[in-house]
Amino acid sequence: MRNVRTAAAQLGPIQRADSRAEVVQRMLALLQRAKRERCDFLVFPELALTTFFPRWYHEDRRDADQWFETQMPGPATQPLFDAAREAAMGMTFGYAELTPEGEHFNSSVLVERSGEIVGKYRKIHLPGHAEFDPERSFQHLEKRYFLPGDLGFPVFRAMGGLMGMCICNDRRWPETYRVMGLQGVEMITLGFNTPSVNSQNPDEGPQMRMHHHKLSLQAGAYQNSTWVVAVAKAGVEDGHPMVGGSCIVDPNGIIVAESTSEEDELVIADCDLDATRFGKQTIFDFKRHRRIEHYTNITSQVGVVEPAE
Ligand code: CDV
């Protein structure tokens, strides 16, 4: 048994006016609660340090730099790293990354119990649009503010197992899980900010959103025999509602723990990484059963190519 007692650290809303320092205080309070619950590993959401700023249009992109971190850890986040090290707890969280070369990414870091960063991921599937869209009920400008991630979907040896990260929209794409599955991943962490309604279709409300969210996680976990830990930034940010639905999914695709609020909340489960073995050695023994000669479309084309008439 390789148990990782894991806490999905859901954050309630972060308003546009809230400072990094205020948010980090909330994250530290969750960390201390997780420590009292004897957790080994803490998972925070996508863009955990700020409001979900891609809903705000800045005509000059440089005005959005206020939401980005140029250092990790930096002055605002160092207390988190110090507290995690003192508690001997691993953690991961999402943030907006501005590199020394001036590139912008929607990123997450994986931090070992020692407080050291041992992995980084940059969001690959960026939803939304790059220009102001008056047709939408609200904006989703990830394609304006971020570049697509350039690190692939790496898997890291950490927390006594094989750990991978993805971010929000990535969870809806089976390729995300499979690329990590092919590296033997045993736990995938995922932070998300999902609006409760579709900005292009007001009829797609919270129930359908929750259905698609859980369906994606559960399928990805089962089909790759891995734990999936999904963590929301939830609730109403400056009038914009987002779904909760933080949950921990086992390698059979079963939700073993889930949030009950849209506030700061811990969702805890004992995740035995050895529980991934049975699926990986039987029905999803990739080496024995995959037929890659029939999968070439997956990497040779992006859009749909219908058969000739
Ligand atoms: N932050 C996200 O990636 N949100 C998307 C919304 C826009 C659909 C998501 O997949 O939840």
Boltz pocket constraint, residues with backbone or C-beta under 6 A from the ligand:
constraints:
  - pocket:
      binder: B
      contacts: [[A, 46], [A, 125], [A, 127], [A, 128], [A, 140], [A, 167], [A, 168], [A, 169], [A, 170], [A, 172], [A, 192], [A, 193], [A, 194], [A, 195]]
      max_distance: 6.0
